[in-house]
């Protein structure tokens, strides 16, 4: 009897040990293969998002007054930087952005993310679906997902505060000991702030794909990421670091050729990055289950 009880205890312990998640290299490769294999459906979804963004956020304008702002007498790097600044400002409607446009921008982003998740899920199941169905049916759990998304944004506040203190520490002219202490504490707080976000992040996918209340989604997320949060954080960090390098590298490359290319390259690049990041994060979430 004691031997049988010991075997049951061992089985329980083994069951509670989380499986290892997918490696970064394999995750990048799998995301790329998914996009290539389903390029028609995913491109269609991306086009719908891009058209809606172009109409409702950018107001049918890509170039704005960028051309007149670039000093042709300046160096190529300065011209590229100025052109890039104006292009980014115009894409996000600059300082003239009204509250309604900001809200539209956020809602479009959330709806498009949910549509992408729904589409990827159906493609994994081998179902033949229409792109527009992703926008119609993918937002079925919109309200609970919106609540979860709001909490996720709020969970980043500790990391943002830590980042602000880190910035102050780097610019500080105080004693080296004080600066070092503040710097180390800021790094530590930033790490734990990002870890908090990582712990709650899968709740967005749980809420978007299943009919559960936000609180239950967060509980499932905490259990799902147990003992794997640092690895998840590393993979998310690698994603954004890689995309940032691609983003700025590509833009500056085209800017050195001609600054007039920047608004068009920027617009296309932003949506390509959106698609790849969503596929990557979905595959990362899938590896946790």
N, C-alpha and C positions, 0 to 999 in steps of 0.2 A: 504493500500500500504506500509506504514512504517513497519507494522507488518511482511509482506511478505519479505521485504528487510532485516529485522533483522534476520528472520529465515534462509535466504540464507547465511548471514554473519556467523551465528553460525555453519552452516553446513560446511563452508569452514574452519573455525577454527578447528573443530573436525577432519576433513579430514587430516589436516596438522600435527596433533599430531602423532608421530611415535609409532607404537605398541611395546610393551615390547618384548625383545628377550628371547630366551630359556635360562633356568637356567643352571649353570655349571654341577650339578649332572645329570640332564636330558640329557644334551648334551653328557656327557661321556657315559651314558647308551645307548643313541640312536646311537652313533658311534659304540659302541661294537656290538649292535644288527644288524646294517647294515653290518658289517664285517662278522659276523656269518651267516647271512642270504644269503650273496652273496660270501661266502668264496671261491668257485671254481673259479669264474671270477677274483676276486681280487687277489687270490694267483697266478693265471696264469699271471696276469699283473706284479705282484711283481717278479716272476721268470724271466720274460723277462728282466726286469730292472736289476736284480741281475746278470744275465748271461752277459749282455752287459757291466755292470760295471766291472765284474770280468775279462773280456777279454780286454777291451779297456783302463781301468784305472789302474787295479792292475796287468795286464800282467800275468795272470794265477798263481799268487803267493799269498798265504794267510799268510804263516809263516815267510818268509824271514829269517833273521839271529837272530830272537828273542831268540831262544833257547840258543845260545851261550852267549847272553848278560845278561841273568838272573844269578845272583850269588846265587847258592843254599845254601851258608853258611849264607846268610842274613835272616832276619826275614820274616815271611810269608807276612806281610803287605808290606815290602820293595820289595819283589819278585813280589807281585801282582802289585804294582805301576810301577815297571820297565817293566814288561811284558805288562801291559796295554798301557804304553807309546809307546813301540815298535810296538804293534799291531795297534794302532791308526795311527802312523807314516807310517806304511806299507800300511794300507788300503787307505790312501790318498797319497801314493807314496812318503812320506817323503820330505826331502830337495832336492831330485834328480828330483822332478817333473818339467817337461818341460812346456813351455807355451801351447804347443799343447795338453798335457794331461790335464792341467787345463781347457782349453777351452772345451775339450771333456767331462770332468766331469760336467761342468756347463750346456752344451747343453743336456747331458743325463738327468740331473736332471730336467731341464725345460720341455723337451719332456715328461718325465715320469709323471710330475705333471699335464701337460695338458691332457695326456692320462687318468690319474686317474679321473680328473674332467669330461671328456667326458663320461667315463664308468659309473661313479656314476649318471650322468644326465640321461643316457639312461636306467639305471637300475631303477631309480625313475619313469621313464615313462612306465616301464613294458615291455620294448622291449628286445627281445632275440638277443643278438649280440655276435660276436666273440671277443676274447681278442685282437688279432692283429689289428682289426678294430679300436680299441682305439688309437693305435699308428699311423695308416694310416689317420684316419679322425679327430682324436682329435687335430692334429697339423695344422688344416686348417687355423687358425688365428695366425700362429706362429710369424710373423713379428710384428704386433701390440702388441701382448702379450709380446714379447721380449722388445719392447720399454717401455711398462708399467712396466715390471720387473726391467729394468734399473733405471727408475725413483724411484721405490720403494726402491731400494738399496741406491740411492742417498739421499732419504728422511730420511734414518737412520743416515746420517752423523752428524746432530745436536745432536742426542742421543749418538753417539760414542764420540763426543767431550765433551759432558757433563759427560759421564762416565770416560773419561780421567782426567778431572778436579776433579771429585769425588775421584778417586784413589789417586791423588796428595794431596787432602785435608785430606784423611785418614792417609797418611804417613807423613803429615806435622808436623814439630816440632816448628812451630810458636806459637804465643799467642793463647789462647783458644778462644778468641773473633773472631780473624781473621779466625781461622780454622772452627769455627761454622758457620760464615757467608758464607764462600766458600762452605762448606758442604751443607748448606740449598739451596744456589743458584744452586749448581750442581744437587741436587735432583729435584729441580723445573724445571731446564732446561732439565734434563733427562726425566721427566714426560711429558713435552710438546713435546719433540722430539719424544717420543714413540707415543704420541697422534697424531702427524702429520702422522706417518706411519699408524696408525689405521684408520685415516680418508681416506687415499688413498688406503688401502689394498684391499677392494672389487673390485677395478678397474681391478685387475688381473683376477678375475672370470668373470666379465662382458666382458672383452676383449677376454677371452678364449672361451666363450660360445656364444657370439653374434658378428655380423659383424658391429662393430663400430670403429671409430677412437679413438686413445688413449686419446685425449683431452676430447671427449665426455664421455668416460669411467670414467675419473677422475671426471667430473662434476656429473655424475650419482652416483658415489661413495660418494662424499661429501654430496649429498642430502640423500643418503641411510643411512648414519651413523649419520645424524643430531640428536643431543640430546641423542645419545646412545654410543658415542665413549669411554667413561670411562668404561661402562659395557663390551664393546667388548674387550678393553684392559685387563680388569680383567680376562675374559675368556681365552684369548690367553696366558696371564701370567700363569694362573693355568695349562694350557696344558703343557707348556714347563717346568714348575717347577715339575709337576708330572712325565713327561717323563724323566727328568734329574735324579730324584730319582730312577726311575725304571732302567735306563741305568747303573748308577754307582753302585747301590745296587746289581743288577744281576751280573755285571762283577766282582765285588769284591767277591761275594759269590762263583762264579766258580773259581776265582783266588786262593781263600783260599783252595779249593780242589786240584786243579792242574793248574799251569800256562800254561800248554800246551793246555788247553781248550779255552783260551782267544781269539785267532784269529778267531776261528770258531764261538764262542758265539757272539763276537763283530760283525762279518759279518752278522749273522742272525738277531741280535738285531737291528742293524742300519736300516735294511729294514722293520722290523716289526714296528719300531717307525715311519719310513717314511709313511707307509701305514695308521697307526692309526691317525697320525697328519693330513694327507691329508683328510681323511674321516671326522675328527673332524672339521677342518676348512671349509670344504665344507658344512657341516650341519649348522655351525655357519653362514656362508654366506646365506644359504637357509632360515634361520630364520629371516633374515633382510628384505627379499622381501615381 
